[in-house]
Amino acid sequence: MPATPRFKINDRVNKKRNTGVFLAIDSTAGTIVEMKEKLNSRKRPSYYYNVKWPDGRSSEHAQHILVPAP
């Protein structure tokens, strides 16, 4: 089953982080500013998002590491 985009531009998201034993979710919510579709080694699309954080930083993450902000 091909990947489908989970988020849209301006959606609020939180980032999952690996704490070693389980996945925790950061309390800081960022805003999606850009979406990119990249092909993996099997030529299947995967989706990456540029997230703008409240402190001014921005970062790119695959959609499986992001969750909708409450």
MIMITOR-960007 format. One record per residue (C-alpha): residue number from 1; residue in one letter; x, y, z. Coordinates in Angstrom, 3 decimals. Example, Ala and Ser with C-alpha at 12.3 -4.5 7.8 and 13.67 -1.06 7.14 Angstrom:
BEGIN
(rec 1 "A" (12.300 -4.500 7.800))
(rec 2 "S" (13.670 -1.060 7.140))
//
This chain:
BEGIN
(rec 1 "M" (0.000 0.000 0.000))
(rec 2 "P" (1.581 3.319 -1.020))
(rec 3 "A" (2.174 6.067 1.522))
(rec 4 "T" (-0.275 8.949 1.654))
(rec 5 "P" (0.400 12.362 3.202))
(rec 6 "R" (-0.835 12.587 6.807))
(rec 7 "F" (-0.477 16.343 7.286))
(rec 8 "K" (-1.131 19.569 5.396))
(rec 9 "I" (0.616 22.934 5.396))
(rec 10 "N" (-0.099 24.909 8.629))
(rec 11 "D" (-0.990 21.763 10.629))
(rec 12 "R" (0.347 21.746 14.197))
(rec 13 "V" (2.505 18.731 15.065))
(rec 14 "N" (4.631 17.320 17.866))
(rec 15 "K" (7.739 15.208 17.369))
(rec 16 "K" (8.166 11.706 18.765))
(rec 17 "R" (11.501 11.042 20.441))
(rec 18 "N" (13.138 7.775 21.402))
(rec 19 "T" (13.970 7.716 25.117))
(rec 20 "G" (15.573 4.284 24.940))
(rec 21 "V" (12.723 2.284 26.457))
(rec 22 "F" (9.698 3.850 24.810))
(rec 23 "L" (8.733 6.684 22.477))
(rec 24 "A" (7.847 9.945 24.194))
(rec 25 "I" (6.188 12.934 22.570))
(rec 26 "D" (7.711 16.406 22.914))
(rec 27 "S" (5.482 19.009 24.502))
(rec 28 "T" (6.495 21.725 22.003))
(rec 29 "A" (4.188 21.997 18.991))
(rec 30 "G" (5.515 23.178 15.643))
(rec 31 "T" (3.841 24.217 12.399))
(rec 32 "I" (4.341 22.503 9.057))
(rec 33 "V" (5.604 24.993 6.471))
(rec 34 "E" (6.588 22.723 3.565))
(rec 35 "M" (5.968 19.172 2.348))
(rec 36 "K" (8.350 17.144 0.144))
(rec 37 "E" (7.759 13.847 -1.594))
(rec 38 "K" (10.907 11.751 -1.923))
(rec 39 "L" (11.354 8.347 -3.511))
(rec 40 "N" (12.954 5.604 -1.451))
(rec 41 "S" (15.289 2.924 -2.812))
(rec 42 "R" (12.305 0.942 -4.141))
(rec 43 "K" (11.005 4.039 -5.953))
(rec 44 "R" (8.025 4.387 -3.621))
(rec 45 "P" (7.020 7.848 -2.403))
(rec 46 "S" (7.593 8.890 1.196))
(rec 47 "Y" (6.666 12.244 2.687))
(rec 48 "Y" (8.906 14.653 4.576))
(rec 49 "Y" (7.844 17.851 6.292))
(rec 50 "N" (9.701 21.047 7.195))
(rec 51 "V" (8.519 22.072 10.655))
(rec 52 "K" (8.926 25.578 12.084))
(rec 53 "W" (9.288 25.496 15.884))
(rec 54 "P" (8.228 28.347 18.239))
(rec 55 "D" (11.847 29.206 19.095))
(rec 56 "G" (12.592 30.017 15.433))
(rec 57 "R" (14.319 26.774 14.441))
(rec 58 "S" (13.126 24.660 11.549))
(rec 59 "S" (13.803 20.999 10.806))
(rec 60 "E" (12.826 18.292 8.328))
(rec 61 "H" (11.181 15.065 9.513))
(rec 62 "A" (9.616 11.997 7.950))
(rec 63 "Q" (5.894 11.745 8.601))
(rec 64 "H" (6.232 8.648 10.799))
(rec 65 "I" (8.087 10.667 13.462))
(rec 66 "L" (5.384 13.377 13.695))
(rec 67 "V" (2.015 13.259 15.475))
(rec 68 "P" (-0.847 15.803 15.424))
(rec 69 "A" (-0.631 18.344 18.246))
(rec 70 "P" (-3.503 18.223 20.736))
//
